């Protein structure tokens, strides 16, 4: 397990990059407004925070998407970042995944990283209303952030 940081970089309206930075490697995941990727990551962090041993986050990217799979979580979790070319059709969904990264991450570090990332998104966008406008009408996941902030 190494140190890492998380970033959510808003691009053109309805587009963002989720960036995981490890000391020796950077993983960039493109996502779009066809779903609530930020909210999904925050929900996974909250699931882990509340004691779940596993969690999944989905970042859609028309027609594909990327999943973050967490397993065996206690102080650390085994994380796999898997990209799928087709997550829309019934026949192609979940097939042909490409493993982008795998390894162990600290659960507390991940939760804190997600909270800081979400707070940074609010600053970057200029608030919840501006986030929603930029993100195709999807509201900022404020309730998930409130849960992350609880001790």
C-alpha positions as CSV (number, residue, x, y, z in Angstrom):
1,X,0.0,0.0,0.0
2,X,1.4,3.4,-1.0
3,X,0.4,6.9,-0.5
4,X,-2.1,8.2,-3.1
5,X,-4.2,11.3,-3.8
6,X,-7.5,11.7,-5.6
7,X,-8.6,14.5,-7.9
8,X,-11.8,15.2,-9.8
9,X,-11.1,17.6,-12.7
10,X,-14.1,19.1,-14.3
11,X,-13.6,19.5,-18.1
12,X,-16.0,20.7,-20.7
13,X,-19.6,20.8,-19.4
14,X,-20.7,17.2,-18.6
15,X,-17.1,15.8,-18.6
16,X,-14.6,15.1,-15.9
17,X,-11.4,13.1,-15.2
18,X,-11.1,11.1,-12.0
19,X,-7.3,11.0,-11.2
20,X,-5.7,8.6,-8.8
21,X,-2.0,9.6,-8.1
22,X,0.3,7.0,-6.6
23,X,4.0,7.8,-6.0
24,X,5.1,5.9,-9.2
25,X,1.9,5.9,-11.3
26,X,-1.1,8.0,-12.3
27,X,-4.5,6.5,-13.3
28,X,-6.9,8.8,-15.2
29,X,-10.5,7.8,-15.7
30,X,-12.7,9.8,-18.0
31,X,-16.4,10.1,-17.0
32,X,-19.4,11.9,-18.3
33,X,-22.8,13.3,-17.0
34,X,-24.8,10.2,-18.1
35,X,-24.5,9.2,-14.5
36,X,-23.3,10.4,-11.1
37,X,-19.7,9.1,-11.0
38,X,-18.7,11.5,-8.3
39,X,-21.7,10.5,-6.2
40,X,-20.9,6.8,-6.8
41,X,-17.4,7.2,-5.5
42,X,-18.6,9.1,-2.5
43,X,-21.2,6.3,-1.8
44,X,-18.5,3.7,-2.0
45,X,-16.4,5.6,0.4
46,X,-19.4,5.9,2.8
47,X,-20.1,2.2,2.5
48,X,-16.5,1.5,3.5
49,X,-16.7,4.1,6.3
50,X,-19.8,2.5,7.7
51,X,-18.0,-0.9,7.9
52,X,-18.8,-2.7,4.6
53,X,-16.1,-5.1,3.6
54,X,-16.7,-4.4,-0.1
55,X,-18.0,-1.6,-2.3
56,X,-18.3,-0.6,-6.0
57,X,-18.2,2.7,-7.7
58,X,-19.2,3.3,-11.4
59,X,-18.0,6.1,-13.6
60,X,-20.0,6.1,-16.9
61,X,-18.4,7.2,-20.1
62,X,-20.9,6.6,-23.0
63,X,-21.2,3.7,-23.9
64,X,-18.5,2.3,-21.6
65,X,-17.4,3.1,-18.1
66,X,-15.0,2.3,-15.4
67,X,-15.7,0.4,-12.1
68,X,-13.8,0.6,-8.9
69,X,-14.2,-2.7,-7.0
70,X,-13.2,-2.7,-3.3
71,X,-12.9,-6.1,-1.6
72,X,-11.7,-7.4,1.8
73,X,-11.9,-4.0,3.4
74,X,-10.8,-3.5,7.0
75,X,-7.9,-1.1,7.5
76,X,-6.9,-1.7,3.9
77,X,-9.0,-2.8,0.9
78,X,-8.0,-4.5,-2.3
79,X,-8.9,-2.2,-5.1
80,X,-9.3,-3.0,-8.8
81,X,-10.0,-0.3,-11.4
82,X,-11.5,-2.0,-14.4
83,X,-12.6,-0.2,-17.7
84,X,-15.4,-1.6,-19.8
85,X,-16.0,-0.7,-23.4
86,X,-19.8,-1.3,-23.3
87,X,-21.9,-0.8,-20.2
88,X,-25.1,0.1,-22.1
89,X,-26.1,-3.0,-24.1
90,X,-27.5,-6.0,-22.4
91,X,-25.3,-8.4,-24.5
92,X,-22.0,-6.5,-24.0
93,X,-22.3,-5.2,-20.4
94,X,-19.6,-6.4,-18.1
95,X,-17.7,-8.2,-20.8
96,X,-14.1,-7.6,-21.9
97,X,-13.0,-5.5,-18.9
98,X,-9.5,-4.1,-19.0
99,X,-7.7,-4.0,-15.6
100,X,-6.2,-0.5,-15.3
101,X,-4.8,-0.9,-11.8
102,X,-5.0,-3.2,-8.8
103,X,-3.5,-3.2,-5.3
104,X,-4.2,-2.4,-1.7
105,X,-5.2,1.1,-0.4
106,X,-5.8,2.3,3.1
107,X,-9.5,2.6,3.8
108,X,-9.2,5.7,6.0
109,X,-6.9,7.4,3.5
110,X,-9.4,6.6,0.7
111,X,-12.3,8.0,2.6
112,X,-10.4,11.2,3.5
113,X,-9.2,11.5,-0.1
114,X,-12.7,11.3,-1.4
115,X,-13.9,13.9,1.1
116,X,-11.2,16.3,0.2
117,X,-11.8,15.7,-3.5
118,X,-15.5,16.4,-3.2
119,X,-14.8,19.6,-1.3
120,X,-12.4,20.6,-4.0
121,X,-15.0,20.0,-6.7
122,X,-17.3,22.5,-4.9
123,X,-14.6,25.1,-4.9
124,X,-13.6,24.3,-8.5
125,X,-17.2,24.7,-9.7
126,X,-18.2,27.6,-7.5
127,X,-20.9,25.7,-5.5
128,X,-23.6,23.1,-5.7
129,X,-25.8,25.0,-8.3
130,X,-22.8,25.6,-10.6
131,X,-21.9,21.9,-10.3
132,X,-25.4,20.8,-11.3
133,X,-25.4,23.2,-14.3
134,X,-22.0,21.8,-15.4
135,X,-23.0,18.2,-14.7
136,X,-26.1,18.0,-16.9
137,X,-28.6,18.8,-14.1
138,X,-27.3,16.1,-11.8
139,X,-27.2,17.6,-8.3
140,X,-24.0,17.6,-6.3
141,X,-24.1,14.7,-3.8
142,X,-24.2,16.9,-0.7
143,X,-25.8,14.3,1.5
144,X,-22.9,11.9,0.8
145,X,-20.4,14.6,1.6
146,X,-22.2,15.3,4.9
147,X,-21.9,11.6,5.8
148,X,-18.2,11.6,4.9
149,X,-17.6,14.6,7.1
150,X,-19.0,12.8,10.2
151,X,-16.4,11.4,12.6
